[in-house]
Amino acid sequence: MTENLVVELAERLADPASLAARVAAAETPELARTRSLWHAQSLADGHAGVGLLFAALAHGEPGYAKVAHAHLSAAVTGARRPLREGLYAGLPAVAFAARTAVTRPGEYGGLLSQLDAQTALLARKLVEEDAPRVAAGTAGASMAGYDVVAGLSGLGRLLLAAGPEHRGTTELVLAHLVALTRPVTAPDGGRVPGWWTGDPILYSEPAGIPGGHFNVGLAHGIPGPLALLSLAHRAGVRVPGQEQAIRTIAEWLLARRSPDGAGWPNVVPMAAESTAAAGGRPELAEARTGWCYGTPGVARALQLAALALKEPEWNREAIGAVAAACRPGGVPAFGDPTLCHGLAGFATIVSLMAREPGGAELTVHVAELTERLTSAADPAHPFLWAAVEPGPGGSGVVHRPGFLDGAAGAALALHFTTTPDAPRGELPWEAALLLC
């Protein structure tokens, strides 16, 4: 049943031209929102992201390789690059999808050579833009400069996979993220962790948080740099101060779990940080249980740090936090089945963590998550799994075919939890989430 759903979705998404035309036509209100988000060179909502599904399946079923190639071609043929590029948008997004599609040495070699060079150029530009601030020790890190979705954490993961040719730029990125962990002078004159930001959490809320904050989400916060620094360390790519930076972030996160130990908040406001820095435990409740924000994403980043530096206690803390998130008697309710903040992301993280040393206690939850994800599919929906997004009148259904908030991501998660021994490429799709 589960694999049948993956195959059925693949059939519905197989023709890039038909898919793009359906999104453009937006024949239903549920597709209208998707039309405004769609961009060919997007991992979230575009051919690059849909191509990830076929790239992953092609390692076990070679026939899907042609479909992956068709979506990659659609992503680069006649498509304008977005104004802001990062792992999830523009040429780096296409590069990631192409690298996951490689099934034999040299495949996509010419394309990747060009795209990797563009990714390295973008990464160096982001470092150069922020270098004067870092050198001066001034607070004010930009989340979009260092995060997974648009910043150096996501680009660094792609460059790490690109190999020795771009080792220099990868090390430059790592060094900049190491510098991000050093204390800086806040606007009020105090000393704070270097990732303090005055950015709003959401661009739709430009006022931000009074006094700024420290972002704790894997998508946009300090767990992203932690994950990349840890993955690079395990891969033998290291720069001065990297181990200490990993320790600094890991220990900071462990000291900022909610008082009941259940999980992590979305953000730590300045007032709460002052309490924590003085040795107290700020009243910070978990606000979401997802990949982007909440315990699952933070815990996986912490587990990667534990594996990199051989810190079993960190690993126990990470696994214990996710086990608590699963809750006795059942996993938490998810209104959305997709990867970013929904059921698919949680299932992927639990399954990954269960396969690591000490993670056996999480295995029991994988079957329940798989069943829930299977049940969330509805053949009446154009893409089987429908995203659920907040709107003026409450939550609403949106039919999104893509990776991060759409059906392709849900199908990938289902395929991952049900076929743990399926062949995988050198760059697995979960790396786009900085989970591996």
VEXBAZA-836792 format. One record per residue (C-alpha): residue in three letters; chain; x, y, z. Coordinates in steps of 0.25 Angstrom, whole numbers, plus 5000, padded with zeros to 4 digits. Last residue first. Example, Ala and Ser with C-alpha at 12.3 -4.5 7.8 and 13.67 -1.06 7.14 Angstrom:
# residues 2
PT;rest;kette;x;y;z
PT;Ser;A;5055;4996;5029
PT;Ala;A;5049;4982;5031
//
This chain:
# residues 436
PT;rest;kette;x;y;z
PT;Cys;A;5091;5056;5029
PT;Leu;A;5079;5064;5034
PT;Leu;A;5083;5077;5028
PT;Leu;A;5069;5078;5022
PT;Ala;A;5075;5077;5008
PT;Ala;A;5083;5066;5013
PT;Glu;A;5070;5057;5014
PT;Trp;A;5071;5056;4999
PT;Pro;A;5083;5047;5000
PT;Leu;A;5096;5051;4994
PT;Glu;A;5105;5039;4990
PT;Gly;A;5092;5032;4985
PT;Arg;A;5084;5023;4992
PT;Pro;A;5079;5008;4990
PT;Ala;A;5067;5004;4998
PT;Asp;A;5071;4997;5011
PT;Pro;A;5061;5006;5020
PT;Thr;A;5050;5004;5010
PT;Thr;A;5037;5007;5018
PT;Thr;A;5042;5020;5026
PT;Phe;A;5050;5025;5014
PT;His;A;5038;5023;5004
PT;Leu;A;5029;5030;5013
PT;Ala;A;5038;5042;5015
PT;Leu;A;5040;5043;5000
PT;Ala;A;5025;5042;4998
PT;Ala;A;5023;5054;5008
PT;Gly;A;5034;5062;5001
PT;Ala;A;5028;5060;4987
PT;Ala;A;5014;5064;4993
PT;Gly;A;5017;5078;4997
PT;Asp;A;5023;5087;5007
PT;Leu;A;5038;5084;5006
PT;Phe;A;5038;5076;4993
PT;Gly;A;5028;5081;4983
PT;Pro;A;5014;5077;4978
PT;Arg;A;5006;5087;4986
PT;His;A;4991;5086;4987
PT;Val;A;4987;5096;4999
PT;Val;A;4977;5092;5009
PT;Gly;A;4973;5103;5019
PT;Ser;A;4975;5106;5034
PT;Gly;A;4968;5118;5040
PT;Gly;A;4959;5128;5033
PT;Pro;A;4970;5138;5030
PT;Gly;A;4980;5127;5026
PT;Pro;A;4988;5116;5032
PT;Glu;A;4994;5105;5023
PT;Val;A;4991;5091;5022
PT;Ala;A;4998;5083;5011
PT;Ala;A;4991;5073;5003
PT;Trp;A;4996;5059;5001
PT;Leu;A;4990;5051;4989
PT;Phe;A;4996;5061;4978
PT;Pro;A;4982;5064;4971
PT;His;A;4975;5061;4984
PT;Ala;A;4964;5051;4982
PT;Pro;A;4974;5040;4984
PT;Asp;A;4975;5044;4999
PT;Ala;A;4988;5042;5006
PT;Ala;A;4988;5045;5021
PT;Ser;A;4986;5030;5024
PT;Thr;A;5000;5026;5019
PT;Leu;A;5006;5037;5027
PT;Arg;A;4999;5032;5040
PT;Glu;A;5003;5018;5037
PT;Thr;A;5018;5022;5035
PT;Leu;A;5017;5030;5048
PT;Glu;A;5012;5018;5055
PT;Ala;A;5022;5009;5049
PT;Val;A;5034;5018;5052
PT;His;A;5030;5020;5067
PT;Val;A;5035;5006;5071
PT;Thr;A;5049;5009;5065
PT;Leu;A;5051;5021;5075
PT;Glu;A;5056;5012;5086
PT;Ala;A;5067;5007;5077
PT;Gly;A;5074;5020;5076
PT;Gly;A;5086;5017;5084
PT;Pro;A;5095;5017;5072
PT;Glu;A;5088;5023;5060
PT;Arg;A;5077;5016;5052
PT;Ala;A;5066;5022;5061
PT;Met;A;5071;5036;5059
PT;Leu;A;5068;5035;5044
PT;Ser;A;5054;5029;5046
PT;Val;A;5051;5039;5056
PT;Ile;A;5056;5050;5047
PT;Thr;A;5048;5045;5035
PT;Ala;A;5035;5043;5042
PT;Phe;A;5036;5057;5048
PT;Gly;A;5038;5063;5034
PT;Ala;A;5027;5055;5028
PT;Leu;A;5017;5059;5039
PT;Gly;A;5018;5074;5038
PT;His;A;5026;5086;5040
PT;Cys;A;5035;5086;5027
PT;Leu;A;5033;5072;5022
PT;Thr;A;5018;5070;5019
PT;Pro;A;5006;5064;5026
PT;Asp;A;5000;5076;5032
PT;Gly;A;4990;5076;5043
PT;Phe;A;5000;5068;5052
PT;Ala;A;4995;5061;5065
PT;Pro;A;5007;5057;5074
PT;Val;A;5012;5043;5074
PT;Gly;A;5004;5033;5082
PT;Gly;A;5002;5026;5095
PT;Pro;A;5013;5031;5103
PT;Arg;A;5019;5044;5096
PT;Cys;A;5026;5044;5082
PT;Ala;A;5032;5057;5087
PT;Ala;A;5038;5050;5099
PT;Ala;A;5045;5040;5090
PT;Val;A;5050;5052;5082
PT;Ala;A;5056;5058;5095
PT;Gly;A;5061;5045;5100
PT;Ile;A;5069;5043;5087
PT;Ala;A;5075;5057;5087
PT;Glu;A;5079;5056;5102
PT;Arg;A;5085;5042;5100
PT;Asn;A;5093;5047;5088
PT;Trp;A;5098;5058;5097
PT;Glu;A;5102;5048;5107
PT;Pro;A;5109;5040;5097
PT;Glu;A;5119;5051;5093
PT;Lys;A;5127;5045;5082
PT;Leu;A;5131;5058;5076
PT;Ala;A;5124;5056;5062
PT;Leu;A;5114;5046;5067
PT;Ala;A;5109;5056;5078
PT;Ala;A;5109;5068;5068
PT;Leu;A;5100;5060;5059
PT;Gln;A;5091;5056;5071
PT;Leu;A;5090;5071;5074
PT;Ala;A;5086;5074;5060
PT;Arg;A;5076;5063;5061
PT;Ala;A;5070;5068;5074
PT;Val;A;5069;5082;5068
PT;Gly;A;5061;5077;5056
PT;Pro;A;5051;5068;5065
PT;Thr;A;5050;5078;5077
PT;Gly;A;5044;5090;5070
PT;Tyr;A;5045;5099;5058
PT;Cys;A;5048;5095;5043
PT;Trp;A;5047;5080;5045
PT;Gly;A;5035;5080;5054
PT;Thr;A;5029;5080;5067
PT;Arg;A;5025;5094;5070
PT;Ala;A;5024;5104;5081
PT;Glu;A;5033;5097;5092
PT;Ala;A;5032;5105;5104
PT;Leu;A;5042;5115;5109
PT;Glu;A;5042;5119;5124
PT;Pro;A;5057;5122;5126
PT;Arg;A;5066;5112;5134
PT;Gly;A;5075;5121;5142
PT;Gly;A;5090;5121;5141
PT;Ala;A;5092;5136;5139
PT;Ala;A;5094;5133;5124
PT;Ala;A;5080;5126;5124
PT;Thr;A;5073;5138;5130
PT;Ser;A;5080;5148;5121
PT;Glu;A;5076;5139;5109
PT;Ala;A;5061;5139;5114
PT;Ala;A;5062;5155;5113
PT;Met;A;5068;5154;5100
PT;Pro;A;5057;5145;5094
PT;Val;A;5061;5131;5091
PT;Val;A;5054;5126;5079
PT;Asn;A;5045;5114;5074
PT;Pro;A;5046;5107;5088
PT;Trp;A;5052;5094;5090
PT;Gly;A;5047;5081;5096
PT;Ala;A;5041;5073;5108
PT;Gly;A;5052;5076;5118
PT;Asp;A;5041;5081;5128
PT;Pro;A;5048;5095;5129
PT;Ser;A;5048;5096;5113
PT;Arg;A;5062;5093;5107
PT;Arg;A;5071;5105;5107
PT;Ala;A;5083;5099;5114
PT;Leu;A;5084;5088;5104
PT;Leu;A;5084;5097;5093
PT;Trp;A;5096;5106;5099
PT;Glu;A;5104;5093;5101
PT;Ala;A;5102;5088;5087
PT;Ile;A;5105;5102;5081
PT;Thr;A;5118;5104;5089
PT;Arg;A;5123;5090;5087
PT;Ile;A;5121;5091;5072
PT;Ala;A;5129;5104;5072
PT;Gln;A;5140;5097;5081
PT;Glu;A;5141;5086;5071
PT;Gln;A;5142;5096;5059
PT;Gly;A;5152;5105;5065
PT;Pro;A;5162;5104;5054
PT;Val;A;5156;5098;5042
PT;Arg;A;5152;5083;5039
PT;Val;A;5147;5075;5027
PT;Gly;A;5149;5061;5032
PT;Ala;A;5135;5056;5028
PT;Arg;A;5131;5055;5042
PT;His;A;5136;5069;5044
PT;Ala;A;5128;5074;5032
PT;Leu;A;5115;5067;5037
PT;Ser;A;5117;5074;5051
PT;Leu;A;5120;5088;5046
PT;Leu;A;5108;5086;5036
PT;Ala;A;5098;5082;5047
PT;Leu;A;5103;5092;5057
PT;Pro;A;5102;5103;5046
PT;Gly;A;5087;5099;5044
PT;Pro;A;5084;5097;5059
PT;Ile;A;5087;5112;5061
PT;Gly;A;5074;5117;5054
PT;His;A;5067;5118;5041
PT;Ala;A;5063;5104;5037
PT;Leu;A;5068;5096;5049
PT;Gly;A;5060;5106;5058
PT;Val;A;5066;5112;5071
PT;Asn;A;5067;5126;5067
PT;Phe;A;5074;5135;5077
PT;His;A;5066;5148;5079
PT;Gly;A;5065;5163;5077
PT;Gly;A;5062;5173;5088
PT;Pro;A;5048;5174;5085
PT;Ile;A;5044;5163;5075
PT;Gly;A;5041;5166;5061
PT;Ala;A;5034;5178;5056
PT;Pro;A;5034;5172;5041
PT;Glu;A;5024;5161;5044
PT;Ser;A;5021;5156;5030
PT;Tyr;A;5036;5154;5029
PT;Leu;A;5035;5144;5039
PT;Ile;A;5044;5142;5051
PT;Pro;A;5048;5157;5050
PT;Asp;A;5063;5160;5049
PT;Gly;A;5070;5167;5061
PT;Thr;A;5079;5155;5062
PT;Trp;A;5088;5149;5072
PT;Trp;A;5097;5138;5066
PT;Gly;A;5110;5143;5072
PT;Pro;A;5106;5139;5086
PT;Val;A;5104;5151;5095
PT;Arg;A;5112;5162;5102
PT;Gly;A;5105;5174;5107
PT;Gly;A;5106;5188;5101
PT;Asp;A;5091;5190;5099
PT;Pro;A;5092;5188;5084
PT;Ala;A;5099;5175;5087
PT;Thr;A;5114;5173;5087
PT;Val;A;5119;5160;5081
PT;Pro;A;5122;5146;5087
PT;Arg;A;5128;5136;5077
PT;Thr;A;5119;5125;5071
PT;Leu;A;5118;5133;5058
PT;Ala;A;5133;5132;5056
PT;Val;A;5132;5117;5055
PT;Leu;A;5121;5119;5044
PT;His;A;5131;5128;5037
PT;Ala;A;5142;5117;5038
PT;Leu;A;5132;5107;5032
PT;Val;A;5129;5115;5020
PT;Leu;A;5143;5118;5017
PT;Glu;A;5146;5103;5019
PT;Thr;A;5135;5100;5009
PT;Thr;A;5141;5110;4999
PT;Gly;A;5155;5104;5000
PT;Arg;A;5150;5090;4998
PT;His;A;5143;5093;4985
PT;Glu;A;5150;5084;4976
PT;Pro;A;5152;5074;4988
PT;Gly;A;5137;5070;4988
PT;Ala;A;5124;5075;4983
PT;Ala;A;5117;5069;4995
PT;Leu;A;5123;5079;5005
PT;Leu;A;5119;5090;4995
PT;Leu;A;5105;5086;4996
PT;Arg;A;5105;5085;5011
PT;Gly;A;5112;5099;5011
PT;Leu;A;5101;5105;5003
PT;Gly;A;5091;5100;5013
PT;Ser;A;5098;5105;5025
PT;Leu;A;5103;5118;5018
PT;Gly;A;5089;5124;5015
PT;Ala;A;5076;5123;5008
PT;Val;A;5069;5111;5014
PT;Val;A;5079;5105;5024
PT;Asp;A;5083;5118;5031
PT;Tyr;A;5095;5127;5031
PT;Gly;A;5092;5139;5023
PT;Ala;A;5077;5138;5023
PT;Met;A;5078;5139;5038
PT;Ser;A;5085;5152;5038
PT;Ala;A;5095;5153;5049
PT;Gly;A;5094;5166;5057
PT;Ala;A;5104;5168;5068
PT;Thr;A;5117;5175;5066
PT;Gly;A;5130;5167;5068
PT;Ala;A;5138;5176;5058
PT;Ala;A;5143;5165;5050
PT;Val;A;5129;5159;5050
PT;Arg;A;5123;5172;5044
PT;Pro;A;5134;5173;5034
PT;Ala;A;5132;5159;5029
PT;Asp;A;5117;5159;5027
PT;Glu;A;5117;5163;5012
PT;Glu;A;5130;5155;5009
PT;Val;A;5124;5142;5015
PT;Leu;A;5111;5144;5007
PT;Lys;A;5119;5147;4994
PT;Arg;A;5128;5134;4997
PT;Ala;A;5116;5126;4997
PT;Leu;A;5110;5131;4985
PT;Leu;A;5123;5129;4977
PT;Ala;A;5123;5115;4982
PT;Thr;A;5109;5112;4978
PT;Gln;A;5112;5118;4964
PT;Ala;A;5124;5108;4963
PT;Asp;A;5116;5097;4967
PT;Leu;A;5106;5100;4956
PT;Gln;A;5116;5100;4945
PT;Ser;A;5123;5087;4949
PT;Leu;A;5110;5081;4953
PT;Leu;A;5105;5083;4939
PT;Gly;A;5118;5077;4932
PT;Gly;A;5118;5065;4942
PT;Tyr;A;5103;5061;4941
PT;Glu;A;5108;5047;4942
PT;Gly;A;5123;5046;4943
PT;Pro;A;5122;5034;4953
PT;Arg;A;5109;5026;4953
PT;Thr;A;5095;5029;4959
PT;Val;A;5096;5044;4960
PT;Ala;A;5081;5049;4963
PT;Thr;A;5085;5054;4977
PT;Arg;A;5095;5063;4970
PT;Ala;A;5085;5069;4960
PT;Ala;A;5075;5072;4971
PT;Phe;A;5086;5079;4979
PT;Ala;A;5091;5087;4967
PT;Val;A;5077;5091;4963
PT;Ala;A;5075;5097;4977
PT;Pro;A;5089;5104;4976
PT;Leu;A;5085;5110;4963
PT;Gly;A;5072;5117;4968
PT;Ala;A;5065;5115;4981
PT;Tyr;A;5065;5105;4993
PT;Leu;A;5080;5104;4995
PT;Gly;A;5081;5119;4993
PT;Glu;A;5078;5130;4983
PT;Arg;A;5071;5143;4984
PT;Leu;A;5066;5150;4972
PT;Pro;A;5061;5137;4965
PT;Arg;A;5068;5132;4953
PT;Arg;A;5059;5132;4941
PT;Ala;A;5055;5119;4935
PT;Gly;A;5056;5117;4920
PT;Thr;A;5062;5103;4921
PT;Val;A;5069;5101;4935
PT;Ala;A;5058;5095;4943
PT;Ala;A;5051;5088;4932
PT;Ser;A;5064;5081;4929
PT;Leu;A;5065;5076;4943
PT;His;A;5050;5072;4943
PT;Ala;A;5053;5063;4930
PT;His;A;5066;5058;4936
PT;Ala;A;5058;5053;4948
PT;Val;A;5048;5046;4939
PT;Lys;A;5059;5039;4931
PT;Ala;A;5065;5034;4944
PT;Tyr;A;5052;5028;4948
PT;Gly;A;5054;5016;4939
PT;Pro;A;5066;5013;4948
PT;Glu;A;5058;5007;4959
PT;Gly;A;5066;5006;4972
PT;His;A;5075;5018;4971
PT;Ala;A;5065;5025;4962
PT;Leu;A;5055;5026;4973
PT;Ala;A;5063;5037;4980
PT;Ala;A;5065;5045;4967
PT;Phe;A;5050;5044;4964
PT;Leu;A;5046;5050;4977
PT;Leu;A;5057;5060;4976
PT;Gly;A;5052;5065;4963
PT;Val;A;5040;5070;4970
PT;Gly;A;5049;5080;4977
PT;Ala;A;5057;5084;4965
PT;His;A;5044;5085;4957
PT;Gly;A;5038;5095;4966
PT;Asp;A;5032;5098;4980
PT;Ala;A;5042;5096;4992
PT;Leu;A;5054;5092;4984
PT;Ser;A;5052;5104;4975
PT;Gln;A;5058;5106;4961
PT;Ala;A;5045;5105;4953
PT;His;A;5038;5115;4962
PT;Trp;A;5024;5112;4968
PT;Leu;A;5020;5120;4980
PT;Ser;A;5009;5129;4974
PT;Arg;A;5003;5117;4966
PT;Thr;A;5003;5109;4979
PT;Arg;A;4994;5119;4986
PT;Ala;A;4984;5117;4974
PT;Leu;A;4984;5102;4975
PT;Glu;A;4974;5101;4986
PT;Pro;A;4966;5111;4980
PT;Thr;A;4964;5102;4968
PT;Glu;A;4967;5102;4953
PT;Ala;A;4981;5108;4957
PT;Ala;A;4985;5109;4942
PT;Ala;A;4999;5111;4945
PT;Val;A;5000;5099;4954
PT;Arg;A;4993;5090;4944
PT;Ala;A;5003;5095;4933
PT;Ala;A;5015;5093;4942
PT;Leu;A;5010;5079;4944
PT;Ser;A;5007;5076;4930
PT;Ala;A;5021;5081;4925
PT;Pro;A;5029;5074;4936
PT;Asp;A;5022;5060;4932
PT;Ala;A;5024;5050;4944
PT;Leu;A;5017;5057;4955
PT;Arg;A;5004;5049;4954
PT;Glu;A;5012;5036;4952
PT;Ala;A;5021;5039;4963
PT;Leu;A;5009;5041;4972
PT;Glu;A;5004;5027;4969
PT;Val;A;5017;5020;4971
PT;Val;A;5019;5027;4984
PT;Leu;A;5005;5022;4988
PT;Asn;A;5007;5008;4983
PT;Glu;A;5020;5008;4992
PT;Thr;A;5011;5010;5004
PT;Met;A;5000;5000;5000
//
